[in-house]
């Protein structure tokens, strides 16, 4: 715990004004025991008074009652001069004396719950704006600016440490603590303003200049550090996780997730979201790419079929399922080392069984990646690239396809095309996926040309002794030439799915008709770089 020097300012007068009153009474009681004078507002003052603590209302300090239904209560020189006065500046002290004001040495303040109110579906703009705090951020910023003399506490989590340090140091806070509290305070007000900015940018508007603007004109985001990582993508790189990952997953067993684990986990949850309402589905990923995916009658069968796509790559990989994980499937997965296993739930005893391997991480999938309200952001030289997310495909996706060939796909082919299109969307470009019976047969990922990706998918299927006869093929972007489609037909593909849009679409369609391959255009590309 930091030790305050004897010349550090002693806390003699504190202003407490909090919306979240968690812990405030106990904190105030410890201040009173240190002979600190308490000033407070509205509900906070009432809570302190009900607890039998001596407290002075802000209105008594300012000489002005709250007005505008509480919109104005702390915006007064007797408050802000008392916060901003430099203790070492004689003129500042004289100005306080002339007014009959005394310094305020500590502020405990948290703000109206704008963000939680604004996110409620029935909140209109007027209600949201009533929850924009004005006096609170002003007090916080004033105290933080003058942290050479003033302490500022913006979260109940800090009460214990602050009170303990004051008790240890005869009512004084160390310079390091005051600086750290000020840093947290500015982060608090920045995040608050960011939430208001984001809300106003999202609210429907009749302003012509914003009517067609799907992205904010200024991009800012303030996220707390949720976890320090041992290193980044490689050991020589620093790494940390920022935000609120607990909204989406809960780690039940294993060592802390690494930078690369978190990337893989995100890819796995994003892929399985495509099959959230499907029959039992299992996907195996490595380096964010699927090695194999299958939908079957049971999870165990889905695992076996997904694993059959590529028996070599899954070692040390990630397995994700769309159903609570049962013991037979867990035992099947356990036959090879799997670094991360993700499921929306686990049947009784399954977590204990999986936890027998200390090297494994077990993750409960709490919420779907589709439920994030964040944009997709990537760092590039000179700035950030920001885009809307590539949303989960709707259940009725086949209704939006256009059959481009003379032959339409059969019902079985259509089911497999739907499956393959959902998988190829999550494969690094250039991407090709062969599938049959809602099971991947060969996956070609991240190649420089579409032919290379197709050849890789075929090689992987051959290596796994999987026959492509009667399969379907999915391409994340259009076939630029007919040769890609012809090669797939030669390998046994009977149906194909692609966005369409090439200047040579007619040539590709002719090739498909020549080989009696049913082909559909989706009109939507799925590049993934």
N, C-alpha and C positions, 0 to 999 in steps of 0.2 A: 504494500500500500504506500502511495507517495507520502512523503513527509513535508508539511508546509513550513516554510521559513518563518521566523518570528516577525518579519516585516510584511508577511502576507496579510491582506485585509481580513479582518475578522467579520464574520457574518453576524450582523446585529439586527437586520431588518429584511424580511423576506416577503415577496408577493407570490401568492399561490392562486392560480386561476386555471382550473383544469376541466375539460369535458369528461375525460375518462378518470373517474375518481378512485380507481383501484390503488390501494395503498396510501392514499394521500393523508388519511387521518393519522396513521402510524408514523408517517414521515413528519407530519406537522408536530405530533407529540414529542418526537425526539428533538425537533428544533426548539420547541418551548423549553424543554429540559436544559437546553444550552442558552437559555435566556434570549432567544431570538424573538423579536416582535413580528407578529403575523398580520399581513394585510391580505384581503381576499375579496372576491366578487361573488355575487349571486348565489348559485347553488353550492359552490365550493365553500363559501363563508357559512352557509346554513349547515353543511355537513360538519364543519369544524366546530361550530357553536353547539350543535346537537351532541357532539362528543365531549363537550365540556371544556373546550380549549378557548383561550382568550384570542379574539380576532377583531381587527378593525376593518370595517367596510371601506372599499375604495372610495365610495361617495363621501365618506367623512374626510378622507385625505384630500380629495380634489375640491370639495365644497360644492360639487355639482352632482345631482342624482343621475342615474342611468336614464337615457332618453332614447327615443325611436325604438321602443320595445326591446331595449338592450343592445341595439346596434352600436351605440356609443356609451362606453363606460370607463375604459382605461385610456382613451385617447386624450390625454391632458398633460400639460407641462409638469404638474406635480408628480406625475408618474414617470414621464420620459426624461425629464431633466434629472430626476433622482436616479435613473438607470444609466444615463449617458455622462453624467458629471465625472470628470477625471479627478480622481482623489488627490493626485500630486499637483494639480493645477490650482493655484490660489484663486484665480478669477472664477473658475468653475465653482469652487466651494463658497466664494463670496456671493455668487449668483443664487445658490441654493439658500444661503443664510438670509439674503434679502427677501426671498419669497417665503421664508419660514418652512422650507422643505428639508427633509433629511434624506441621505442616500439610501437606495435600495440595493442590497448586497447579493441577493439571491432571488431568482425567479424559477418557479416550477409551473410549467404551462404546457398543455397539449390542446389540440385544436378540434373544432367542430368536425364531425365525421363526414366530410364532404364526399370522399371517394365511395364509401359504403352506401351512402344515401343515393348518390348519383347512379350507382349500378343497379338499384332496385328498378324493376321494369315499370312500375307505376309512378315513378318520379318524373314530374314535369320540370321544365327549365326554371320556373319561378321557385319551386321547392329546392331545387339543387342550389340556386344562387343564394337562398336564405342560409344555406349551410356553408357558405364561403366565410371563413373567419377573417376578420380584419384586425381587431385589436390584439389577438393572440400572436399572429406572426410579427406584428410590429413590436410587441414587447420582447419576443424571443430574439429578434434581430438586434434590437437595441442592447439587450443584455449581452448577446454574443459579440457584438462590436466592441463593447467595453469589458471584455473578459479579463483584461488586466486587473480589474477590480471586482467584477461581478461573476457569480456562478449562474449557469442556466441549465435546467433539467427539463428534458422534453419527453421522457418516457418513464413510466413507473418502474421499469426494470433497473433504472439507475438509482432509485431512492436508497436502497440498502447501502450501496458502496459510498454514496455521497454522505449519508448520515454517519456511517462508521468512520469515514475520514474526518469529518467535522468533530466527532467525539474524541478521536485520537489526538487531533491537532488543536485542541482548545478553540474550536469554532472556526478554524481556517481551512481553506482549500489550497492545495499546492498549485503553482503556476501550470504544471503539466496537466493537472486535472481540469483546471478552468479552460485551458486551451482545447483539451479533448472534448469537453462538454460543449464548447462553442462550435467545434467542428461538427459534432453530431447535430447541434441546433440548426446550423445552416443547411445541413443535409435534409433535416426534417422539413424546413420551410421550402426548400427546393423541390422536394418530392411532392409537397402539398400543392405548390403552384403548378407543377407538371401535371398533376391529376386534373386540375381545373382547366389547364390549357388543352389537354387531351379531350376532356369532355366537351368543351366548346367547339373543338374541331370536328367532333363526331356528331353533334346535334344537327338535325336537318336545318337547312338555311335557305332562304329565298334569294340570298345574295348571288348575283350572276357570276361574280368572280370565283365563287367556291362551288358552283353547281356541278361542275364536271371534275372536281379535284378529289380523287380518292385517297390521296396521301397528304399528310400535313405539310404546310409550306415551310415550317421549321421543325426539324426532328430533334427531340431531346428525350432522354430517358434517365431516370435516377433509380437505381436498384441497390438494395443493401447487399453486402457481401454475405452470402449464405454459408459458404464453405471455402476454406483455404485448401488448395490441392498440393500434393507433394511436388508436382511439376506440371508443365503443360503437355503439349503433344509429344514432346521429347524431353529427356531429363535436364537439358541445359536451358529450358524455357520455364519461366514462372507461370503459375496458373491459379485461378480462383473461379468459383461459381458465384454468380450474382443473381438475385431475384428471389422467387418463392417456389422452389422445386417441390416442396411438400404438398402443393396443390395437385401434383400429378403422380407422384410415386412415394412409396414408403419402404425404406430398406429394412428387411426383417432379419437379415443375417449377413455376415461377411465384413471384410475390410472396407474402408471408405472407398467410394467410387473415384476413379481417376478421371482426368480430362477426357481420355479416349473412351472410357466406359460410359461417360455421360453422353458423348456423341452417339455411341452405339445404342444406348438406351433410348435416346430420342428417336433414332431411326427405327428401332424396333417397335416402339409404341405407335409411331406414325403409320407404319405399315399395317400393324394388326388392327388399327382403327378402320381400315378399309373392310375388315371382316367382322366388325363388332357385332353385327346382327346375323352373321352367317352360321352355318353348321360348324361343328368343332374344327378349328383351324390352328395350325402350328406353323411358325416361321423360324428359320435358323438364319442368323446374320453373322457376318464377319466384316469388320472395317466398314460398317454401315450398309453394306450390300447384302441382299438376301442370297444365301447359298441354296436354300430350298424352301418351298412353301407348299402346303397341302391342306385341303379341306376334305373331311371324311366323316364317317358316322360316329367315330369316337376320337378323342384326343390321342390315344395311343396309336391308332392307325394313322392319323394325320402326322404324328411325329415320325413314324416308320417311313411313310411315303416322302415326307420332306427330306429326311436324312438320306434316302435312296438317291435323291437328285445329285448329291455330291457327298461322298463318304469321307473325303479327306479334309476339306476345308473347315467343317464344323468344330474340329478340336480347338478348345479354348475360345469358342464363340459364344453367341447369345441366342437363347431360345425364348420365344414369346408365344403365348397361347391366348385364345379369346374366351376361355372357360376356366372355372376354378380347376386347379391342377389336382388330378387324382393320383393315388399311389401307383397303379400300374404304369401310367405315363411317366411319373417321376422316376421310377425304377428303370424304365427304358432309357430315359435321358441320361441317367446316372452311369450308364455303361461306357460313356466317353466323358472326358473332362469338359464341362461346360462352365464358363466363367460367370455368366449371369443368367438367371432364370427369372422370367417375368410372367406374372399371371394376375388376373383380377381378383383371385382368391385362391385358397389352398384348403383341400379337404383335411380332416383331422389327422394329425400325425405327419403330414407331408413335409411341413417346414422343419420339424425335428429330424426327419430322415435326411433331407437335403443339407441340413446344418452339420451333419457329420463330417462334411468336407469343409475344412477351414478356408480353403482357397476359393470357395464359391460365394457369390453374392446372390441373395434371394430378394426379389423385389415384388412388392404388391403394387399393381397398376391401379392407382386411385381414381384418376380422371383421364379422359381421352385427350390426346394432343389437339383434337379438333376444338376443344373447349378453351384453348388459350385465346386471350384477347390481344396478344402482342403481334406486331408485324414481323416479317422475316427480315433480319438485318445481318449484313455481312460487312466485314472490314475490307476496304481496298485502299490502294495508295491514294492519299489525299482526301479520304473521307469514308463515308458509309454508303452502301447500296441498300435501299429499303424497298420492299415489295410486299404486297398482300400475300397471304399464305396460299399455297396450292391445296385447296380444300379437299376434304374426303369426298370421293365420288358418291353420288346419290344412289340409292337402291335401284332406281328405275333407269339406270344409265343406258340400258339397251334401247330405250325409247328415243334416245337422242342420236342414235347412229343412222348412217345412210349406207344402204347396201349399194356398192358400186359395181358389182359384177352381175353376170347373167344369173348365176346361182346364188340363192340366199343361204345363209348358214342353217344347218339343222338345229333343232332345239338343244341337242348335246353340244354341238359346236358353239352355239351362242352362249351356253353356260360356261364353256371353257374359255371363250373369248373374253367374257366378263371377268373371269378369274385372272387370266393372263394380263389383261389391261390394268387391273388393280395392282398386280405385282410389278409390272414393268415401270410403272410410275415411280417406284421406290428403288430403282436400279440406276446407278450412275451412267450418264450418257457417254458414248452412244450405247444404247441398251436394246437387247433382243432377248425375248423369253419364249421358249417352247413349252407347251403344256398340253396335258390330256387328262381327262377325268378329274379336273380341278386339282391337278398336281403338276408342279414344275418338272420338266424333263431336262432342260438345259438352259443356263443363264449366261449371257455374254454381257459383261459390264465394263464401262469405262474405256472403250476402244476408240482409236483415232478415226476409224471409218465404220460405217454400218455393216459392210461386208466382213470386216475383222470381227465385229461383235457377233455376227451370225455364225461365223466359222468357229469362234470360241465356244459359243453355246452348243454347237454340234459336237465339238471335240469333248466337251464336258459330258454330254449325254452318252457319247460312245465310250468314254472312260468308265462311266457308271453302268455300262451295258444296258442302256435304255433305248428302246426302239422308238423312233419318231414317227412311225407310220400312224396316220390318223390324228396327228397332233394339230394344234393351232399355233400360230406364231404372232407375237405382239412386238411392235416396234414403237419406241417412245416418240419418234419423229417420222416424217414421211420417208418412204423409200425414194431416194433421188433418181434411181435408175431401175430398170426392170430386172437387172441381174440379181438383186437381193431377193426379190420375190421368187424368181425362177429357182434360185439355189434352195430356198425353203421348200418349194414344191418337190424338188428332186429328193430332198431328205424325207419326204413323206407328209409334209404339212397339208392339211385339207382346208384350212381356213386361216385368214389373216386379219389383223386389226392394226390400223395405223391412223394418224391424224388426217392424211391427205393434204393436198395443197401444193404439191410439186408441179413444176411446169411440164413434167413428164408423166403426170398421173395417167393420162390416156394410155401410154405405153405400158405402165405397170398393170393397169386394168386389163389390157389385151393379153398380157402374159398370164395373168391370173385366170382369165377365161380359157386360154389355150390349155392350161393345166387343170381345169375344172376346180379351181380353188375359189371358194367363197371369200369375198373380201368386204369389210365394212370400213367406212371412214368415220372417225369420231369428231373431226373438226376441232380437236383440242390436243395440243402438244404437251409433252411432259418431260422437257429437258430437266436434268438434275446434274448440276456441275459441282 
